[in-house]
Amino acid sequence: MADERFRPSDPGRFERALRRFDEENSRDPNKEPMKDAVHPRELVYARWLTEWVLKLCPEASEELRLAARCQHLCRWMIPRESYPMTRAGYLQWREGLKKFHAQRAGEILHQLGYSQEVISRVQNLNLKKNFPRDPESRVLEDALCLVFLEHQLGELAGKTSEDKMINVLQKAWKKMTVAAQAAARNLSYTPQEKALLEKALGTSS
């Protein structure tokens, strides 16, 4: 639940920024099936991430809220296939994506009149700088992990070997705070997802 005491520096500008990010992500050609209909995937993802950030940190700053909404901004524009299909290529793709998201978000925030100080802060969160020392970067990382566990685990497990999935889950779990781990334990999982998590956590301790 959001903190009703939240007061952005300029409420109108803050709402315009969220709308601009959502407008950009609404152009995603990839679709996410929901209960009511299918929606642009990155638009849905940005809202999931925002919801988790606010659950974990109702007093989240304006910069953290903005970073959550633009974390995967226009992600489809740099497909995985644009980099070599190797482990090194995957890491290069991930790094390229972070820089792309941060640059595009900075352009939009600049157009809306945000200060360079705010823009740099949002971009640093996008780039995961100073993680895990920066408390807000930890909130964002926790939210990213929880979105994955709640909404994407089953899809990835369906196309990934068990060994690789166990490794993915162990790495994600280690990055999460104790509070996020507790939230993760309370999520609803399919029997297959639950068994996979039990194997991962049982072998990670």
N, C-alpha and C positions, 0 to 999 in steps of 0.2 A: 504494500500500500504506500502510495506517494505521500511525502510529508507536505501537508497543507501550508506549512510555513515557508516553503520554497519560494524565493523571490528572485527571479532572474534579473540581470542588470537592466534589461529592456524587454519586458514581457512580449511585446509585439514582435520584436526582432527574433527572440528565442523561438516563438511559434512559427515565424517565417522560415527559420533555419530548419526546423523539423519538417516543415512542409516541403521545402526544397529537397532535402535528403529523401523524403518519401517519394516525391515526384521523380527523382532520378532512379530510385530503385523500382518504381512501378513500371519502368521500361524493360525490366528483366524478361527475356523471352522464355526463360525456364519457369515452370509452374510448380507450386506447392499445393497438393490437394488438402483442402480443409473440410470441415463438416458441412459448411454451407455451399462452397464452390471451390474453384481453383484460383489461386492468386499468384502474383509475381513472387518468386521464391525469395529474393533479397529484401523485398518489402516486408514479407512475413518474418524473415529472420531478424531484421532490424527491430521489429516490434517485440519479438520474443526476447531479444537481448535487452532491450529497454526495460521490459517487465522484470527480468531477473535482476538487473542492476538496482531497480527500485525496491524489490523485495529484500535484497541483501543490504541495501544502504538507502533507506527512505530519505535521508538527509543529503543525498548525492548532490555534488556541486553542479553548476551549469555546464562546466567543461566536461565533466564525466557523463552527464546526460547527452550532451552533443556527441561525444566520442562513441557512446553506445549506439546512437542512431546512425552513425556513418562508418562504423567499423568495417563493414563489407561493402561500402559504397561502390556500385557499378561493377561488382566482382566479375560478372559474366564477360566483361570486355577484355579480360586477359585469361583466356581458357588454359587449362592445364596443358593442352596439346601444343601451346606456343613455346614450351620449353622441352628439352630432351626428356624422354620417358625413363629417366634413371633416378636413383636416390638423390644425386647431386642436382639433377634438373628439378626435382620436386622442391628441394630446399631453395633453389634460386627462384622458382615460381612463387613460393610463399613470401620470400623477402621482397620480390618485385611487387606482389600484391599489396603488402603493407605500405610500401612507398607510394604506390598508385592511389590507394584509398586516402592516405594522409594528404597527398598533393591535391587531389580533387576536392576533398573536404575543405582544405585551406582556401582554395579558390572561391568556393561558395561562401564561406564565412567572411572572406575579404569583401566580396561583392555586397554582403549585407551590412558591412560597416563594423565588424568586430575588430578589436585591437589586435596587434601582432602578438601581444602577450597571451591573449586568450587563444588565438589560432595556434600558436606554438604549443600551448598546453594540450589542446585537443589532439594535435598531431603527435605529440610525444606519447600520449595514451594510445593512439592508433598504432604507433610503432613499438609499443611495449617497452619504452625506454625506462630504465631504473626499476624494472621488475626483478625481484619482488620487494625491493626496499620501499617503493612508492605505494602507500596504502590504497590509493585509488586504482592503481594498475592491478593490484591484487583483487579488488572488487570486480573489475572488468574481466580479468582472467577467470575468476570464479564463475561469473555469469556466462562466459563463453563455454566453459566446461559443462555447466548445467544445461545450457541449451543443447549441446551435443548429446548429453545423456538422456535428456527428456524427449528430444525430437528427432535425433539423427542416428542414434546408436543402431537401431534395427536395420536401417537401410545400408549402413556401412558394413555391418556384420554379414549381411546377405551377399556381399561381393568381396569379402576379405577373409583370408584364412584365419583359423582360430588363434594360431600362434601370434600372428600380427595384431589381431584384435586385443589379445591379452596384453601385448606390449603397449598398444595405444592407450588402453584403459589404465595401466599402471602409471604411465607417464602423466596422464591427465590427473589422476588421483594425487600424485605427489605434488603437483602444482597448486592444488586446491587447499584453501584454509580449512581448519577444523569445522567452522560453521558451514562452509559449502559442502563438505563431506557429509555432514549431518543432513543437510537439505537433500543431497543426492540419495541418501539411504531411504528417504521418505517418498521418493518418486515411485510411480507405478511402472513396472516393467513386465514384458511378456515373460513366460517361463524360460524361453531361450536366452533372452537378455539377462535375466536374473542369474541363470546358470553361468553365463559368460563372466558376469561381474564377480560372482563368488569364486570362480577359478582365478581371475586376475588378482583380486584382493587377497585371496588365500595364499597366493604365491609371491605377493609383493611384500608381505610382512616379515 
